[in-house]
């Protein structure tokens, strides 16, 4: 694939998956040295300077993971996940409406 697209744009380096804790808690078999597609896309956005796109995708991804943990009945795990999430500061209104259900 690399040979097929070489010269069509610029290369970007994806984030080091071991540099920060993996946020993809929905995996049945989490792997510390792997990134989810959303985490990889956030790294691409960051590397090309699209910080607002990265922020929006991060919030959407965080909300998705949190809501799915709740839907699976993993409330304690969801609360631990939320403890390190930007949702607490950037999307508190959404969390309040989610908790009201």
ABEGO torsion letter per residue (X at the ends): XAAAABGABBBBBBBBAAABBBABAABABBBAABBBAAAAAAAAAAAAGBAAAAAAAAAAAAAAAAAAAAAAGBAAAAAAAAAABAAAAAAAAAAAAAAAX
